[in-house]
Amino acid sequence: MQRATRNRTKTWFLFALMLGILVAIGGVISGSTGNGMWIILFTGIGLVTTAVTYWNSDKIALRSMQAYPADPQQFKGLYDMVYDLAQKAGEPAPRIYIAPTHQPNAFATGRNPENAAICFTEGIMHLLTPRELRAVTGHELMHVYNRDILTSSVAAALGTIIQGVAYMLMFNRGNNSNALLNLLGAILAPLAAGLIQAGISRDRETSADHDGALLTGDPLALASALQKISGGVQRHPMPAEDHRVKSASHMMIANPFAGRVRNWFSTHPAMEDRVERLTQQARDMGQSR
């Protein structure tokens, strides 16, 4: 089984785990109170919130980065690159934006390929060679074409519902003998949901690396770009306390916050692992440096 197929299978398995957590919590509350109304309420709130966020995902993300539309004349090479790869993939070309920050980074957003956008920072435009930038473009395009924004939105919806329903456990007085169990559930369930969301995000990044390298036919260029981007992030970190940046950070090709160590809650795979996988992919394609 190919790596991309394994990642997709793992993603759906993680979704199933999140659903299992939600059903388990719902069973506890419904069993002790005899009323499933709160489950329905939190589910409705989570679905509505996610639908609004998903429908406006491009506007929210671009606004958070203060991005502006890329001028077709000034960035003609970038437009040609994006349109060429979109045509190669047989998919619509997204809108192109530039974010005014020195940090080298990029992200894709939008509810579907017809309403998508790719944002490049000014830093990445100055740092990468055209070959490396093409590789990054391929990565971001595959986020769009793989419907990763929908995937992350559904994961966020389930996470929000689990947090809300778990919160109800703290006030569940239907059976006082289970008070400790309810408290543990209220603490552990959101933690588990957060771990699963991070795992889904990491799998989507890994798949975008793999599929983007297939689209461009140049995994080594993406590996080189990721190494440069990693160094650039360390030199120009974004403020971790800025909630606007945090809301878009999981979409970016590299974690925009410097000094973050590898952990289970990371939304991005470790950079050295990504480079190693891409290098192996190049070997499998008969390429060498």
Secondary structure, 3 states (H helix, E strand, C coil): CCHHHHHHHHHHHHHHHHHHHHHHHHHHHHHHHCCCHHHHHHHHHHHHHHHHHHHCHHHHHHHHCCCEECCCCCCHHHHHHHHHHHHHHCCCCCEEEEECCCCCCEEEEECCHHHEEEEEEHHHHHHCCHHHHHHHHHHHHHHHHCCHHHHHHHHHHHHHHHHHHHHHHCCCCCCHHHHHHHHHHHHHHHHHHHHHHHHHHHHHHHHHHHHHHHHHCCHHHHHHHHHHHHHHHHHCCCCCCCHHHHHHHCCECCCCCCCCCCCCCCCCCCHHHHHHHHHHHHHHCCCCC
